[in-house]
Amino acid sequence: MILTVSANDASATADSAMSGLAELQYKYSDDNEWKSVPWAGGANSAQVKIDRNGENGITFRVLDKAGNVSAENTVTVKIDKTE
């Protein structure tokens, strides 16, 4: 499964349009370590591959190039690999 986060869903600050988005950070609810995905220049979204079986809470945030951090958002993803 691919989780797609758009700039509209997780803008870092009002200033992010001027400085540009730098990276998407995410972590599973049972993990304290943030993982980073670079935000491609000019892209309107970033994608993260979610491949853990079962129900997973995923918290994400966005950093802009000025160092601002967005509010954290959490989604629940259920993956069934039993087939």
N, C-alpha and C positions, 0 to 999 in steps of 0.2 A: 504494500500500500504506500502511496505517496501522499504526504501531507503538504499541501500548498498553502503558503502564507503570502497574502498580497500586501503591498504597501498600504492599501486602504485599511486592512485588518489590523496592522501593527506598526503604525508610523511611530518613530521614536519621539519626535517633538515637532512643533510647528516649523522649527528651523531645519528639519531634515531635508526639505525640498532644496534648500540652498546648499547644504553640506553634502547631501547624498547619503544613502543607506550603506552601511559597511558590511554588516553580517547579521545573520539570524542565529540565535542561540536557542538550544532546546535541551530538555532533560526529561527522563522518565520520572514518574512520581516516586519510585523507590530508589532513586539515584540523586545524589547531591552534586554531581559533576556536570557542568554545562558543556555541551558539545557545540562547535561552531561550524556554520556553513557560510562561505563568502556570498555576499549579495552582488551578483554580476552587475557591472556598470550599466546603468540605464534600464535594467530589468524592473518590471513591476511586481515580481514575485520571486520567492525562493522556495525550493522543494527539499524535503527530507524524506528518505526512505525509512518506513517503519516496518520492521519485519519480526518483531517479537510476538509470539503466539499468545493468545488470550486477550484479556481486557487491560489496556494500558492507559494511564493518565499521562499526558504529555504537556509540559509547560514550555511556553516559548516566549521570547522577547527579541527585540530588534535593537541593534546599536547603530548610530549614525557615525559619519566620519568625524564629527566634532566631539565624539565621546559621550553623547547623550544616550540614555537607555530608556526604552519604552516600558510601560506597565507590563507585568506578566499576564499571560492568558493561558488557560488550561483547557484542553479538549480531551475527550475520552475516545479511544480507538479500540475496536474489537476485531481481532484477526483470528480466523479459524483455519489452521493448517492441517486438519485431520484428514483431509481428502487425499 
